[in-house]
């Protein structure tokens, strides 16, 4: 059996047509979901690029892989990785696109990597020990400059890689990084060793900003007709007054027209990826004879203006909920279904190893999602984020949030309020349930080095670090 893992960066869990999104167009992924298994309650436990990918590549929880916030320049050195285990089992393993590890040319177990990590400030400005500056290490950047000259760059739209600005790609679509990653994957299918099964990862940088899809994908969305962001009874709207004019702010834009344009650009990037996945699947079906498991997911979401927030690192649905689809044509494939049990990125490694008949290392904390006995009550998530540093417990019906620096608590009944419009932490009818989830968080944090728990209670204001000194391995 072959395996195709497709990863998008910063793709919200609700941004699929089949999930009921009122605006976004994803016909290719909708077909995959309709003919496979879609996990409606999939989350990332640590919603930013590096810690989320650590969970995906290692199968570990954040307490064990040690990355609980965003930190570049920390060497990746794990005894077992998804790609490494499949390589050892005889798979031909290839990644095309984003890895976001350190050093950047670390292959984390893949036999070969065609690398494009997007624009990473750390690797553009730092003098790295391994000389892995993006100007020399990024394969896509070399390809772009071979076409357009040494001055060409991914920033030629004039948009920062964390901005809410949106502008169509200025060059031919074939030169866009989304197209490039697909091209490299299709070329791998052409030149792969036919006597071996393959594990191919196609990892797109979009819809992570910059929102720069080619113009025809912008044309699919009228910004004046797009659904507005979600707002509730609890957000601090004064944040927009403070940060809404700064183009890389985590509030998003204060100007409604710019906000609509950002949403248009984000959806345009999604539709471009959906189209490119269609290209990839056509090549796959022609190449492999159909015996391929396909898994699509993302590392984290994007708030996209919901509750006056933009970007990620937050415990809310826009940031922490992700898409997760298992489909394809392979022996033992279950009937199409929608699963409501809670899934997380740590589950990808044991799921794919299990499907391939490869032993799952005992370092893995995740579940095999294709097992009939898979299931958990909740996921504990967290992320450093200044005064918004947070921990959360999410189930398939509700969510409890604790902000570790301020002590603020929130509770959302996701069954009744899937867009988190009402903070019910003080509702008498929710007191008992919130206390139950709080106790679950206290249990999860009882042995953490930060000292989040004392005398059976949560302790706010403790010093925190993005990488744990003593992960519980």
C-alpha positions in Angstrom: 0.0 0.0 0.0 1.2 3.5 -0.9 0.6 6.5 1.4 0.0 10.1 0.3 0.1 12.7 3.2 -1.1 16.2 2.2 -0.5 19.0 4.7 -1.7 22.5 4.3 -0.5 25.3 6.6 -3.0 27.4 8.6 -6.1 25.8 7.1 -9.2 26.3 9.4 -11.2 23.2 10.2 -14.4 24.7 8.9 -13.0 25.8 5.5 -14.4 22.9 3.5 -17.5 23.0 1.4 -18.5 19.6 2.8 -18.2 21.0 6.4 -20.9 23.5 5.5 -18.8 26.6 5.0 -21.0 29.2 3.3 -18.3 30.7 1.0 -15.3 28.5 0.4 -15.1 26.2 -2.7 -13.2 22.9 -2.2 -14.7 20.4 -4.7 -11.7 18.1 -4.8 -11.4 17.8 -1.0 -15.1 17.5 -0.7 -15.0 14.4 -3.0 -12.2 12.9 -0.9 -14.2 13.5 2.3 -17.4 12.1 0.8 -15.7 8.9 -0.2 -13.6 8.5 2.9 -13.6 9.3 6.6 -13.8 12.9 7.8 -13.0 13.8 11.4 -15.3 16.6 12.4 -13.6 17.2 15.7 -9.9 17.2 14.8 -7.6 19.6 16.7 -4.0 20.7 16.9 -2.9 20.7 20.6 -0.4 23.4 20.1 -1.6 25.7 17.3 1.5 27.1 15.5 3.7 25.7 12.9 6.7 24.2 14.8 5.0 22.5 17.8 2.1 21.3 15.6 4.5 19.7 13.2 6.5 18.1 16.0 3.3 16.2 17.0 2.6 15.2 13.4 6.1 14.0 12.7 6.7 12.2 16.0 3.3 11.1 17.2 4.0 12.7 20.6 2.0 15.0 22.8 3.5 18.4 23.4 4.4 17.4 27.0 6.7 14.7 25.5 8.1 16.3 22.3 8.7 19.4 24.5 7.6 22.2 22.2 4.8 24.2 23.8 5.3 27.5 21.8 6.9 28.8 18.7 10.8 28.8 18.7 13.1 28.7 15.7 16.6 27.4 15.9 16.0 24.4 18.2 17.5 21.2 16.8 15.1 18.4 16.0 16.5 15.2 17.4 13.8 12.5 17.9 14.5 8.8 18.0 11.4 8.0 15.9 9.6 9.9 13.2 6.8 9.0 10.8 9.0 9.2 7.7 11.9 7.5 9.5 9.8 4.4 10.5 8.4 4.1 7.0 11.9 4.4 5.5 13.2 1.6 7.8 10.2 -0.5 6.7 11.2 -0.3 3.1 9.1 2.6 1.8 10.5 5.1 -0.6 9.9 8.4 1.2 9.8 11.9 -0.2 8.6 15.3 1.0 7.8 18.1 -1.3 7.3 21.5 0.3 7.3 22.6 3.9 9.0 20.9 6.8 9.8 23.8 9.2 12.5 22.0 11.2 16.0 22.8 12.4 18.3 22.8 10.7 16.2 23.3 7.6 17.9 20.5 5.6 17.2 18.0 8.4 15.2 15.4 6.6 13.5 14.0 9.7 13.6 10.5 8.2 12.7 11.2 4.6 15.1 9.8 2.0 14.7 13.0 0.0 13.2 16.5 0.4 12.3 19.2 -2.1 12.2 22.0 0.4 10.1 25.2 0.6 9.4 26.5 4.0 7.9 29.9 2.9 9.5 33.0 4.3 11.1 32.4 7.7 12.6 35.5 9.3 15.0 33.6 11.5 16.6 31.8 8.5 16.8 35.0 6.5 18.7 37.0 9.1 20.5 34.5 11.3 24.0 33.1 10.6 23.1 29.5 11.2 25.7 26.9 12.3 24.9 24.8 9.4 24.8 27.7 6.9 21.2 26.8 6.2 20.1 30.3 5.3 17.0 30.2 3.1 18.9 31.9 0.3 21.0 28.7 -0.1 18.8 26.0 1.4 15.4 26.6 -0.1 14.8 24.6 -3.3 11.8 26.6 -4.5 13.7 29.9 -4.1 16.5 28.5 -6.3 13.9 27.4 -8.9 12.2 30.8 -8.9 15.5 32.6 -9.4 16.5 30.3 -12.2 13.4 31.5 -14.0 13.3 35.2 -13.1 16.8 36.1 -12.0 18.7 36.4 -8.7 16.6 39.3 -7.4 13.3 37.3 -7.5 11.8 36.4 -4.1 8.6 35.1 -2.5 8.1 38.6 -1.1 7.7 40.2 -4.6 4.0 40.9 -3.9 5.2 43.3 -1.2 3.3 41.4 1.5 4.9 40.1 4.8 4.5 36.4 5.6 2.3 37.2 8.6 0.2 39.9 7.0 -3.5 40.2 6.5 -2.9 42.1 3.2 -4.0 40.2 0.1 -2.8 40.7 -3.5 -2.7 38.3 -6.5 0.5 36.5 -7.4 2.4 38.8 -9.9 4.0 36.0 -12.0 2.8 33.1 -14.0 0.8 30.5 -12.0 3.4 27.8 -12.8 5.9 29.8 -10.7 3.7 29.9 -7.6 5.0 27.9 -4.6 1.7 25.9 -4.4 2.1 24.9 -8.1 5.8 24.1 -7.5 5.2 21.7 -4.6 2.6 19.9 -6.8 5.0 19.7 -9.7 7.7 18.2 -7.6 5.3 15.6 -6.2 4.1 14.7 -9.7 7.7 14.4 -10.8 8.4 12.0 -7.9 5.6 9.8 -9.0 7.2 9.7 -12.5 10.7 8.7 -11.3 9.9 6.6 -8.2 11.2 3.1 -7.7 8.3 0.8 -8.9 9.3 -2.2 -6.8 8.8 -0.3 -3.5 5.7 1.2 -1.9 6.0 5.0 -1.4 5.3 7.5 1.3 4.9 10.9 -0.4 4.2 14.0 1.7 3.1 17.2 -0.2 3.2 20.1 2.3 1.8 23.4 1.1 2.8 26.7 2.7 -0.5 28.3 1.9 -3.1 29.3 3.0 -0.7 30.7 5.5 0.0 34.3 4.5 0.9 36.0 2.3 -2.6 35.7 0.7 -1.2 35.7 -2.9 -3.0 33.1 -5.0 -3.2 33.8 -8.8 -5.9 36.3 -9.8 -8.3 33.7 -11.1 -8.8 32.3 -7.6 -9.5 35.7 -6.2 -12.1 36.1 -8.9 -14.0 33.1 -7.4 -15.0 35.2 -4.4 -16.8 38.5 -4.2 -15.5 40.3 -1.1 -18.8 42.2 -0.7 -20.7 39.0 -0.4 -18.6 37.0 2.0 -19.9 36.0 5.4 -18.7 38.2 8.2 -16.4 37.1 11.0 -17.9 35.6 14.1 -18.3 37.8 17.2 -19.7 37.0 20.6 -20.5 38.5 24.0 -16.9 38.3 25.4 -14.3 39.6 23.0 -12.3 42.9 23.6 -13.2 45.0 20.5 -10.8 47.7 21.7 -8.0 45.5 20.4 -9.0 46.6 16.9 -8.5 50.2 17.9 -5.0 49.5 19.1 -3.8 47.1 16.5 -6.1 47.1 13.5 -3.9 49.5 11.4 -0.8 47.3 11.7 -0.6 44.8 8.8 1.0 42.0 10.8 -1.1 42.5 13.9 -2.9 39.6 15.5 -6.1 41.6 15.5 -6.7 41.7 11.8 -7.7 44.9 10.0 -10.1 47.4 11.6 -11.2 48.5 8.1 -14.2 46.2 7.0 -13.1 46.4 3.4 -9.6 45.2 4.2 -11.0 42.5 6.3 -13.2 41.3 3.5 -10.2 41.4 1.2 -8.2 39.3 3.6 -10.9 36.7 3.7 -11.1 36.8 -0.1 -7.4 36.2 -0.3 -7.4 33.4 2.2 -10.2 31.5 0.4 -8.4 32.1 -2.9 -5.3 30.3 -1.5 -7.5 27.5 -0.4 -9.2 27.1 -3.7 -5.8 27.1 -5.5 -4.6 24.3 -3.2 -7.8 22.4 -3.9 -7.2 22.7 -7.6 -3.5 21.6 -7.3 -4.6 18.6 -5.2 -6.8 17.7 -8.1 -3.8 17.8 -10.4 -1.9 15.6 -8.0 -4.7 13.1 -7.6 -5.0 12.7 -11.4 -1.3 11.9 -11.6 -1.6 9.5 -8.7 -4.5 7.6 -10.1 -2.7 7.2 -13.4 0.5 6.0 -11.6 -0.3 3.8 -8.7 -3.2 1.6 -9.8 -5.3 3.0 -6.9 -3.7 1.2 -3.9 -3.0 4.4 -2.0 -4.2 5.7 1.4 -4.6 9.5 1.3 -4.6 11.7 4.5 -5.3 15.4 4.3 -4.8 17.7 7.3 -3.3 21.0 8.5 -0.9 22.1 11.2 -3.3 24.7 12.7 -6.0 27.1 11.7 -6.5 30.9 11.2 -8.7 33.2 13.2 -9.4 35.3 10.1 -11.0 38.1 12.1 -13.2 36.0 14.3 -13.6 37.6 17.8 -11.2 40.4 16.7 -8.3 38.0 16.3 -6.1 37.1 13.3 -3.5 34.3 12.9 -3.1 31.4 15.4 -1.7 30.3 18.8 -5.1 30.6 20.4 -7.5 28.0 21.9 -10.5 29.0 19.8 -12.0 27.0 17.0 -10.6 29.1 14.2 -7.1 28.6 15.4 -7.1 25.1 17.0 -9.6 23.1 14.9 -8.2 21.6 11.7 -9.4 19.5 8.8 -8.6 15.8 8.8 -9.7 13.4 6.1 -8.6 9.8 5.4 -9.5 8.6 1.9 -8.1 6.9 -1.2 -8.4 3.4 -2.5 -6.7 0.7 -0.4 -7.5 -2.7 1.0 -9.5 -2.6 4.2 -10.9 0.9 3.6 -13.9 1.5 5.8 -17.3 2.8 4.5 -17.5 6.5 4.1 -18.3 8.2 7.4 -18.1 11.3 9.5 -16.4 10.7 12.9 -17.2 12.9 15.9 -14.6 11.6 18.3 -11.7 13.9 19.1 -8.6 13.5 16.9 -5.3 15.3 17.1 -2.1 15.6 14.9 -0.3 13.1 17.2 -2.7 10.5 15.7 -1.3 10.8 12.2 1.8 8.7 12.8 0.2 5.7 14.5 -2.6 5.8 12.0 -0.4 5.6 8.9 2.1 3.2 10.5 -0.8 0.9 11.5 -2.3 1.1 8.0 1.1 0.1 6.5 1.5 -2.8 8.9 4.6 -1.1 10.6 5.1 -1.4 14.3 4.2 1.8 16.2 7.1 3.0 18.5 6.3 3.2 22.2 7.2 6.9 22.0 3.9 7.6 20.2 1.1 9.0 22.3 -1.4 9.1 19.5 -4.2 6.8 18.5 -4.7 4.7 15.3 -7.8 6.5 14.0 -8.6 3.5 11.7 -8.9 1.2 14.7 -12.5 0.5 15.7 -11.4 1.0 19.3 -9.8 4.4 18.8 -11.3 7.2 21.0 -10.5 9.6 23.8 -12.5 11.8 26.0 -10.6 15.0 25.5 -7.4 16.7 24.2 -5.3 19.0 26.3 -3.9 21.9 24.3 -1.8 24.9 25.0 0.4 27.7 23.5 2.6 30.4 24.8 1.3 33.8 23.7 2.2 36.5 26.1 -0.8 37.6 28.2 -2.9 35.3 26.0 -0.8 32.2 26.8 -3.4 29.5 27.2 -4.3 25.9 28.1 -7.5 24.2 27.0 -9.4 21.0 27.4 -11.6 20.2 24.4 -14.0 17.4 24.0 -16.4 16.5 21.1 -19.1 18.7 22.8 -17.4 21.5 24.8 -14.2 23.4 25.7 -12.7 24.9 28.9 -9.9 27.5 28.5 -7.5 28.8 31.1 -5.1 31.7 30.4 -2.0 30.8 32.3 -0.7 34.3 32.8 -3.9 36.1 33.9 -6.0 33.2 35.3 -9.0 34.1 33.2 -11.3 31.1 32.4 -13.8 30.5 29.6 -16.2 27.8 28.9 -18.0 27.1 25.6 -20.8 24.6 24.9 -19.7 23.7 21.4 -22.8 21.6 20.7 -25.1 24.6 21.2 -22.5 27.3 20.3 -20.0 26.0 17.7 -18.8 29.5 16.9 -18.0 30.3 20.5 -20.3 33.3 20.6 -21.3 32.9 24.3 -18.8 32.5 27.1 -20.8 30.4 29.6 -18.2 30.2 32.4 -20.5 32.0 34.8 -23.7 30.2 33.8 -25.1 28.2 36.7 -26.0 25.4 34.4 -22.4 25.0 33.2 -20.6 25.3 36.6 -20.4 21.6 37.2 -19.2 20.8 33.7 -16.6 23.6 33.7 -15.3 22.3 37.1 -15.0 18.8 35.6 -12.9 20.0 32.7 -10.9 22.3 35.0 -10.1 19.2 37.1 -8.9 17.4 33.9 -6.6 20.3 33.1 -5.2 20.2 36.7 -4.5 16.6 36.3 -2.7 17.2 33.0 -0.5 20.0 34.4 0.2 18.5 37.9 3.7 17.3 37.0 4.7 20.1 34.6 8.0 21.9 35.3 6.4 25.4 35.2 4.5 24.8 38.4 1.1 25.5 37.0 -0.6 23.5 39.9 -0.2 23.9 43.6 -2.4 22.4 46.4 -4.7 21.1 43.7 -5.4 24.4 42.1 -4.2 26.2 38.9 -1.6 28.9 39.6 -1.5 31.8 37.1 1.6 33.9 36.3 4.2 31.2 36.3 7.3 31.7 34.1 7.0 29.9 30.8 9.3 28.8 28.0 8.5 27.7 24.4 10.6 24.5 24.8 10.4 22.5 27.9 13.6 21.7 29.7 12.4 18.3 30.9 9.9 16.8 28.5 8.2 13.7 30.0 9.8 11.2 27.6 
